[in-house]
Amino acid sequence: MKHRTVSGTIRYTSKKPGMEGMERGRESFKFTHHGDGSVILRASCEIEEPDPTVLREVIYHLGPGMVPLNLHVHLTVGDAYMGSGWMRHDPATGRLECESESPSLGRISQVRPADGAFDAFGTHPVVGDSYLARAMDVGRGPHRRLMRVFLPSPDHRGATPPLIAEVKINLEYVGEEQKTVAAGTFHCRHFRFVDDSADGMGGKTHPDYDIWVTADDDCILVYGSIDGYMMNRYELIELKR
């Protein structure tokens, strides 16, 4: 097979008072880049703080040209099964589908039109956030544009049973910077997610979210920073290409 893989590990830490630098979770990921331009992301995310804990397994398939095709999610919250789901986008018809099962909601099937172009499926792993930055035209220099995504959960931690949820959030290209983390020193592009919608993401305004991403087509998250009520940091500690 002719494909290329990129894999690594990201450490989640806290900046909350009394918890500065404390590890609060981790994420392992693997991108498979195929010869036809399609990409498959596999990610496992563990969030240990705040309670309840969250364990998420994700497989995300994008077609050539970053067209979102399907997303599989399995979710454990508080060490108990929360739900699993499969979202599918048919570019030919513009239709979205979701098959979901959870103890709280049972089996649910959803079908709805996408109602026009959208940028991605929101996956909740932070490497999914950084890969979304590929949709930005950095050749324009610093600027902001509204991103339209469909998520399996609008909750800020993704800790609800999978269902189709539409979210619009601004993504801003700040510029190029060098960033040194545990995995090494990288030439990066700095982006910022800004939630200034009237309703906020999931009914709650998400604090500004800064990410530093490798300045290449792989768009791997090198470092991330969220303040506000979250006070989270994300740091690349291992990368293999």
C-alpha positions in Angstrom: 0.0 0.0 0.0 1.2 3.5 -0.8 0.4 5.6 2.3 2.2 7.8 4.8 1.6 7.8 8.6 2.1 10.5 11.2 1.6 9.5 14.9 2.3 11.0 18.3 1.2 11.9 21.8 -0.1 15.0 23.4 0.0 15.8 27.1 -2.9 17.7 28.7 -2.0 19.9 31.7 -3.7 22.4 33.9 -3.0 26.1 34.8 -5.7 26.2 37.5 -4.4 27.6 40.9 -2.9 24.8 42.9 -2.7 22.5 39.8 -0.1 24.4 37.7 1.6 22.0 35.4 -0.3 18.9 36.7 -1.1 16.3 34.0 -4.9 16.1 33.6 -5.0 13.8 30.6 -3.4 12.7 27.3 -4.1 12.0 23.7 -2.5 9.5 21.2 -3.1 9.9 17.5 -2.3 8.5 14.1 -3.0 10.1 10.7 -2.9 7.9 7.6 -2.4 9.9 4.4 -3.4 7.9 1.3 -2.2 8.3 -2.2 -5.6 9.6 -3.5 -5.5 12.5 -1.0 -7.9 10.9 1.6 -6.9 11.0 5.3 -7.9 8.8 8.2 -7.4 10.1 11.8 -7.5 7.7 14.7 -7.3 9.2 18.2 -7.7 8.1 21.8 -8.3 10.9 24.4 -8.3 10.6 28.2 -9.5 13.5 30.4 -8.9 12.9 34.1 -9.7 16.4 35.4 -12.3 17.7 36.0 -14.6 14.9 37.0 -16.2 12.9 35.6 -13.4 11.4 33.6 -13.8 11.1 29.8 -12.3 8.4 27.5 -13.0 8.9 23.8 -12.0 6.8 20.8 -12.4 8.4 17.4 -11.9 7.3 13.7 -12.4 10.2 11.2 -12.3 9.8 7.4 -11.8 12.7 5.1 -11.9 12.3 1.3 -9.6 14.2 -1.2 -9.8 17.9 -0.7 -10.6 17.6 3.0 -14.2 16.5 2.3 -15.6 15.0 5.6 -17.0 11.6 4.9 -17.6 9.7 8.1 -16.8 9.7 11.8 -17.0 6.9 14.4 -17.1 7.8 18.2 -17.0 5.6 21.3 -17.5 7.5 24.6 -16.9 6.5 28.2 -17.7 9.0 31.0 -17.0 8.4 34.7 -15.6 5.0 33.6 -19.1 4.0 32.4 -20.3 3.6 28.8 -21.9 6.9 27.6 -22.6 6.0 24.0 -21.3 5.3 20.5 -22.2 6.7 17.1 -21.4 6.9 13.4 -21.9 10.1 11.4 -21.8 10.1 7.6 -21.8 12.8 4.9 -22.8 12.0 1.4 -21.3 14.8 -0.8 -23.4 13.7 -3.8 -26.7 14.4 -2.0 -25.5 16.8 0.7 -27.2 14.5 3.3 -26.0 13.9 6.8 -26.8 10.7 8.8 -26.1 9.6 12.3 -26.7 6.2 13.9 -26.3 6.5 17.7 -26.8 4.2 20.7 -26.6 5.1 24.4 -28.0 4.0 27.8 -29.7 7.3 28.3 -31.3 7.8 24.8 -31.4 4.3 23.4 -31.0 3.8 19.6 -31.4 6.9 17.5 -31.3 7.4 13.7 -30.9 10.9 12.3 -31.0 12.1 8.7 -30.8 15.8 7.7 -29.6 18.0 4.9 -26.2 19.7 5.4 -27.8 22.9 3.9 -24.8 23.9 2.0 -21.0 23.6 2.3 -19.4 23.0 5.7 -15.8 22.7 6.8 -15.5 19.5 8.9 -16.8 17.1 11.4 -15.8 18.3 14.8 -14.1 15.3 16.5 -13.0 16.8 19.9 -9.4 15.4 19.9 -7.2 18.5 19.8 -5.3 17.1 16.7 -8.7 17.3 15.0 -8.8 21.0 15.9 -5.4 21.6 14.5 -6.1 19.7 11.3 -9.1 21.9 10.7 -6.7 24.8 10.3 -5.8 23.4 6.9 -9.0 25.0 5.7 -7.5 28.5 6.3 -5.9 30.3 3.4 -2.7 31.4 5.2 -1.5 33.1 2.0 -4.0 35.9 2.8 -2.0 36.7 6.0 -3.6 37.2 9.4 -7.4 37.1 9.1 -10.5 35.5 10.5 -13.3 33.4 9.0 -16.3 31.6 10.3 -16.0 27.8 10.3 -19.1 25.6 10.0 -18.8 22.2 11.6 -21.0 19.3 12.6 -20.1 17.6 15.9 -21.3 14.5 17.6 -21.6 16.6 20.8 -21.6 20.4 21.4 -20.5 19.9 25.0 -17.1 21.5 25.5 -15.6 18.1 26.5 -17.7 16.2 24.0 -19.2 14.3 27.0 -22.7 13.6 25.7 -24.2 10.8 23.6 -23.4 11.2 19.9 -26.0 13.2 18.0 -25.7 15.6 15.0 -25.0 19.2 16.3 -24.1 22.1 14.1 -21.7 24.7 15.5 -20.3 27.9 13.9 -17.1 29.3 15.4 -14.5 31.8 14.2 -11.0 30.7 13.4 -8.3 33.4 13.2 -4.9 33.1 11.6 -2.5 35.0 13.8 0.9 34.4 12.1 4.0 32.3 12.1 6.0 31.6 15.2 8.6 29.2 16.6 7.5 26.9 19.4 9.6 24.7 21.6 7.9 21.8 23.4 8.9 18.4 24.8 8.8 16.9 21.3 11.3 19.5 20.0 11.3 22.9 18.3 8.9 23.5 15.5 8.2 26.3 13.0 4.5 26.8 13.6 1.4 28.7 12.4 -0.6 30.3 15.3 -4.4 30.1 15.1 -7.1 31.1 17.5 -10.7 29.8 17.8 -13.0 32.6 19.0 -16.6 31.8 20.0 -18.5 35.0 19.7 -21.9 33.6 18.6 -25.0 34.7 20.4 -25.7 31.2 21.8 -22.1 30.0 22.3 -21.0 26.5 21.6 -23.5 24.1 23.2 -25.2 27.1 24.9 -22.1 28.2 26.7 -19.4 30.5 25.3 -16.1 28.7 24.7 -13.1 30.6 26.0 -10.6 31.7 23.3 -8.5 28.7 22.2 -5.0 29.3 20.8 -3.2 26.6 18.9 0.3 26.4 17.4 0.4 24.0 14.5 3.2 22.6 12.4 3.7 25.0 9.4 3.1 22.2 6.8 0.2 20.2 5.3 0.2 17.8 8.3 -1.0 20.6 10.6 -0.1 18.7 13.8 -0.9 20.4 17.1 2.4 21.5 18.8 0.9 23.5 21.7 -2.6 24.7 22.7 -3.8 27.1 25.3 -7.3 27.8 26.8 -7.9 30.2 29.7 -11.2 31.3 31.1 -13.0 28.7 33.2 -10.9 25.8 31.6 -7.3 26.9 32.2 -6.0 24.0 30.0 -2.7 23.5 28.1 -1.9 20.9 25.5 1.7 20.0 24.6 3.1 17.6 21.9 5.5 15.3 23.7 6.2 12.7 20.9 6.0 12.8 17.1 6.8 10.2 14.5 6.6 10.7 10.8 
